[in-house]
């Protein structure tokens, strides 16, 4: 099965939302900030080798006195 994914259109939000309703241009500010922040955070290298796994909570307490 050959399936392709079309490329994202960077201007689709502007064309589909702002052009028909120009008063919504002010909503573009949080949209752009959230979109850019998410893109930058997604490209960032993780600081840890795993998903924040805390080894202190993974130790067995069997046979240990508190």
Secondary structure by P-SEA (a helix, b strand, c coil): cbbbbcccccccccccccccccccccaaaaaaaaaaaaaaaaaccccccccccccccccccccccc
